[in-house]
Amino acid sequence: MNRESCYGLLGVLLWVTSMAVLAQPQEQGPPLAIKGYSPVSYFERGRAEQGSAEFSSVYNGFRYHFTDAEQVATFQADPARFEPLFTEHCPYSLTLGRAVAIDPENFKIVGGHLLLFHRSDEMDGLQEWNQADDDQGLLEQARSQYTLFRF
């Protein structure tokens, strides 16, 4: 095979690959909050539960999933009550000046607010938060840092 044939074949392969990527279904609408976990479950059942796309609602620019229609109705009646305080970031990591993703199964409710923490081999944000034993002081720090990250 000569050089021109190789380039021609390469061009065809690139075109086919790009068409395959474009043909894949693209997710529509607002981004999914809490990796699909139901915010209502944290408050009403005291545990993290994976929701379903069948039961969803949009609030404050995010799409939330729920376990059933009753949870959707509960959420829609007062969505601010169930919205995580820092939707995408670990509050403990925020106190350190870092924006780190959450683990939706690592949570705590403080002063009526849902807090979702990072968890990895290197750090457990909830464990660190609890060791500090200063919910209100840490919340103030996290809020001030969160404001900086949003801009």
C-alpha positions as CSV (number, residue, x, y, z in Angstrom):
1,M,0.0,0.0,0.0
2,N,1.4,3.4,-1.0
3,R,1.5,6.6,1.1
4,E,-1.5,8.1,-0.7
5,S,-3.6,5.0,-0.1
6,C,-2.7,5.1,3.6
7,Y,-3.7,8.7,3.9
8,G,-7.0,8.0,2.1
9,L,-7.7,5.1,4.4
10,L,-6.8,7.1,7.5
11,G,-9.2,9.9,6.3
12,V,-12.1,7.4,5.9
13,L,-11.4,5.9,9.3
14,L,-11.4,9.4,10.9
15,W,-14.6,10.3,9.2
16,V,-16.3,7.0,10.3
17,T,-15.1,7.5,13.9
18,S,-16.4,11.1,14.0
19,M,-19.8,10.1,12.6
20,A,-20.1,7.3,15.3
21,V,-19.4,9.8,18.0
22,L,-21.9,12.3,16.7
23,A,-24.5,9.5,16.4
24,Q,-24.3,8.6,20.0
25,P,-27.2,10.0,22.1
26,Q,-26.4,13.2,23.8
27,E,-27.7,13.9,27.3
28,Q,-30.2,16.7,27.2
29,G,-31.1,19.3,29.8
30,P,-29.5,20.4,33.0
31,P,-26.7,18.4,34.6
32,L,-27.6,15.5,36.9
33,A,-27.2,16.5,40.6
34,I,-25.8,14.2,43.3
35,K,-24.8,11.5,40.7
36,G,-28.5,10.5,40.5
37,Y,-29.0,10.0,44.3
38,S,-32.3,11.1,45.7
39,P,-32.0,14.2,48.0
40,V,-35.2,13.3,49.8
41,S,-33.9,10.0,50.9
42,Y,-31.1,11.6,53.0
43,F,-33.7,13.5,55.0
44,E,-36.6,11.1,55.2
45,R,-34.8,7.7,55.2
46,G,-31.4,8.7,56.7
47,R,-29.5,7.0,53.9
48,A,-28.3,7.6,50.3
49,E,-30.5,5.9,47.7
50,Q,-30.0,5.9,44.0
51,G,-32.9,7.6,42.2
52,S,-34.4,6.8,38.8
53,A,-34.6,9.0,35.6
54,E,-38.3,8.0,35.6
55,F,-38.8,10.1,38.7
56,S,-37.0,13.4,38.2
57,S,-37.3,17.2,38.7
58,V,-35.3,20.2,37.8
59,Y,-34.3,22.8,40.4
60,N,-31.8,25.6,40.4
61,G,-30.1,24.5,37.2
62,F,-29.7,20.8,38.2
63,R,-31.8,17.7,37.4
64,Y,-32.5,15.5,40.5
65,H,-33.6,11.9,40.5
66,F,-35.9,10.2,43.1
67,T,-36.9,6.7,44.1
68,D,-40.6,7.2,43.5
69,A,-43.4,9.7,42.6
70,E,-44.0,10.5,46.2
71,Q,-40.4,11.8,46.6
72,V,-40.8,14.0,43.5
73,A,-43.9,15.6,45.0
74,T,-42.2,16.1,48.4
75,F,-39.2,17.7,46.7
76,Q,-41.3,19.9,44.5
77,A,-43.2,21.2,47.5
78,D,-40.0,22.7,49.0
79,P,-37.0,22.0,46.8
80,A,-34.7,24.4,48.7
81,R,-35.1,22.2,51.8
82,F,-33.6,19.2,50.0
83,E,-31.0,20.9,47.8
84,P,-27.4,20.1,48.9
85,L,-25.7,23.2,50.3
86,F,-22.7,22.7,48.0
87,T,-24.2,20.6,45.1
88,E,-20.9,19.5,43.5
89,H,-18.2,20.1,46.0
90,C,-17.1,18.6,49.3
91,P,-17.6,21.2,52.1
92,Y,-14.5,20.1,54.0
93,S,-12.3,20.4,50.9
94,L,-13.8,23.9,50.4
95,T,-12.5,24.9,53.8
96,L,-9.1,24.0,52.6
97,G,-9.5,26.1,49.4
98,R,-10.0,23.2,47.1
99,A,-12.9,22.2,44.9
100,V,-13.2,18.4,45.2
101,A,-16.0,16.2,43.9
102,I,-18.4,14.5,46.3
103,D,-19.2,10.9,47.1
104,P,-23.0,10.9,47.4
105,E,-22.9,8.1,50.0
106,N,-20.7,10.2,52.3
107,F,-23.1,12.7,53.8
108,K,-24.2,14.6,56.9
109,I,-27.2,16.9,57.6
110,V,-26.1,20.0,59.6
111,G,-28.6,22.6,60.6
112,G,-31.1,21.2,58.1
113,H,-28.6,21.4,55.2
114,L,-27.5,18.4,53.3
115,L,-23.7,18.2,53.1
116,L,-22.0,15.7,50.7
117,F,-18.4,14.9,51.3
118,H,-15.4,13.6,49.3
119,R,-14.1,10.1,50.0
120,S,-10.9,8.6,48.6
121,D,-7.9,6.6,49.8
122,E,-6.2,9.8,50.6
123,M,-9.0,11.6,52.5
124,D,-12.5,11.2,53.9
125,G,-14.0,14.7,54.0
126,L,-16.8,13.7,56.5
127,Q,-14.3,12.1,58.9
128,E,-12.1,15.2,58.8
129,W,-15.1,17.4,59.2
130,N,-16.3,15.5,62.3
131,Q,-12.9,15.5,63.9
132,A,-12.8,19.3,63.7
133,D,-16.0,19.3,65.8
134,D,-17.0,22.8,64.6
135,D,-19.9,22.5,62.2
136,Q,-20.8,26.2,62.2
137,G,-17.2,27.5,61.9
138,L,-16.5,25.0,59.0
139,L,-19.8,25.9,57.3
140,E,-18.8,29.6,57.3
141,Q,-15.4,28.8,55.9
142,A,-16.9,26.5,53.2
143,R,-19.5,29.1,52.2
144,S,-16.9,31.8,51.8
145,Q,-14.7,29.6,49.7
146,Y,-17.7,28.3,47.6
147,T,-18.5,31.9,46.7
148,L,-15.0,32.3,45.3
149,F,-15.2,29.1,43.3
150,R,-18.5,30.1,41.8
151,F,-16.9,33.2,40.2
